[in-house]
Amino acid sequence: MPLNVSFIPYIHLVFIFVSKFSYIYTMEETIAVSAYLIVWALLTIKSFDLAQSLRVAINNGDTVRPIAKAFTSIFCIIVGLLFMQTHLWLDVWSQGLVFAIHLFIIGYQMVMIWYPKPE
């Protein structure tokens, strides 16, 4: 599977986002937090890629084993919850907004993985 590099133009947005709060962080902390957020963003992109691969296989009528769905679900849930914990730790947005966004992302991925082929 080829590497999805469509995220590269958006990496600078993470640094800009964190640098807006540079009055809270030193330059070293800003770079560290930016690197941390980039890692979680890349893992989120990978989890969507895995969920989409399963969705394509399901829609094509291929046999998708439940163990593949289970491991992909576990990966997506862990990435989503840890990314949510990172956003809560940064304390930049309201907790309700962070919960809503990340639970929507996790729910959307679970729908992609577990819903049957449409008629």
C-alpha positions as CSV (number, residue, x, y, z in Angstrom):
1,M,0.0,0.0,0.0
2,P,1.5,3.4,-0.9
3,L,2.2,5.9,1.8
4,N,-0.5,8.6,1.9
5,V,1.3,11.9,2.0
6,S,-1.6,14.2,1.5
7,F,-1.2,15.5,5.0
8,I,2.2,17.1,4.4
9,P,0.9,20.6,3.4
10,Y,-1.0,20.7,6.7
11,I,1.9,19.9,9.1
12,H,2.7,23.6,9.4
13,L,-0.9,24.3,10.6
14,V,-0.1,22.3,13.8
15,F,2.9,24.4,14.5
16,I,1.0,27.6,13.8
17,F,-1.8,26.4,16.1
18,V,0.6,25.6,19.0
19,S,2.6,28.8,18.4
20,K,-0.5,30.9,19.0
21,F,-0.2,29.8,22.6
22,S,3.5,30.5,22.8
23,Y,2.9,32.9,25.7
24,I,2.2,29.7,27.7
25,Y,5.1,27.6,26.3
26,T,8.8,28.3,25.7
27,M,10.0,27.7,22.1
28,E,11.3,24.2,23.0
29,E,8.0,23.3,24.6
30,T,6.2,24.6,21.5
31,I,8.2,22.4,19.2
32,A,7.8,19.4,21.5
33,V,4.0,19.9,21.6
34,S,3.9,20.4,17.9
35,A,5.8,17.1,17.3
36,Y,3.5,15.3,19.7
37,L,0.4,16.6,17.9
38,I,1.8,15.7,14.5
39,V,2.3,12.1,15.6
40,W,-1.3,11.8,16.8
41,A,-2.5,13.5,13.6
42,L,-0.5,11.0,11.5
43,L,-1.9,8.0,13.5
44,T,-5.4,9.4,13.1
45,I,-4.8,9.6,9.3
46,K,-3.6,6.0,9.4
47,S,-6.6,4.8,11.4
48,F,-8.9,6.4,8.8
49,D,-6.9,4.7,6.1
50,L,-7.3,1.3,7.7
51,A,-11.0,1.8,8.3
52,Q,-11.4,2.9,4.6
53,S,-9.5,-0.1,3.4
54,L,-12.0,-2.3,5.3
55,R,-14.9,-0.3,4.0
56,V,-13.7,-0.8,0.4
57,A,-13.3,-4.5,0.9
58,I,-16.8,-4.8,2.4
59,N,-18.4,-2.8,-0.4
60,N,-16.6,-5.0,-3.0
61,G,-18.1,-8.1,-1.4
62,D,-14.8,-9.5,-0.2
63,T,-14.7,-11.6,2.9
64,V,-13.5,-9.5,5.8
65,R,-12.6,-11.5,8.9
66,P,-14.0,-10.3,12.2
67,I,-10.5,-10.4,13.8
68,A,-9.4,-7.8,11.2
69,K,-12.3,-5.6,12.1
70,A,-11.7,-6.1,15.8
71,F,-8.0,-5.2,15.7
72,T,-8.7,-2.2,13.5
73,S,-11.4,-1.0,15.9
74,I,-9.1,-1.4,18.8
75,F,-6.4,0.6,17.0
76,C,-8.8,3.4,16.1
77,I,-10.3,3.6,19.6
78,I,-6.8,3.7,21.2
79,V,-5.6,6.4,18.8
80,G,-8.8,8.5,19.2
81,L,-8.8,8.3,23.0
82,L,-5.1,9.1,23.4
83,F,-5.4,12.0,20.9
84,M,-8.4,13.2,23.0
85,Q,-6.3,13.0,26.1
86,T,-3.6,15.1,24.5
87,H,-6.1,17.8,23.6
88,L,-7.5,17.7,27.1
89,W,-4.0,18.0,28.5
90,L,-3.2,21.1,26.3
91,D,-6.4,22.7,27.7
92,V,-6.8,24.9,24.6
93,W,-10.4,24.1,23.7
94,S,-13.4,23.5,25.9
95,Q,-13.7,20.0,27.2
96,G,-17.1,19.5,25.7
97,L,-15.8,20.4,22.2
98,V,-12.9,18.1,22.5
99,F,-15.1,15.2,23.7
100,A,-17.6,15.9,20.9
101,I,-15.0,16.0,18.1
102,H,-13.1,12.9,19.2
103,L,-16.1,10.8,20.0
104,F,-17.5,11.7,16.5
105,I,-14.2,10.7,14.9
106,I,-14.2,7.3,16.8
107,G,-17.9,6.7,16.0
108,Y,-17.4,7.5,12.4
109,Q,-14.6,5.0,12.1
110,M,-16.6,2.3,13.9
111,V,-19.5,2.9,11.4
112,M,-17.0,2.5,8.5
113,I,-15.7,-0.7,10.0
114,W,-18.8,-2.5,11.3
115,Y,-21.7,-1.5,9.1
116,P,-22.6,-4.1,6.5
117,K,-22.5,-3.6,2.7
118,P,-25.2,-1.2,1.5
119,E,-28.0,-2.7,-0.6
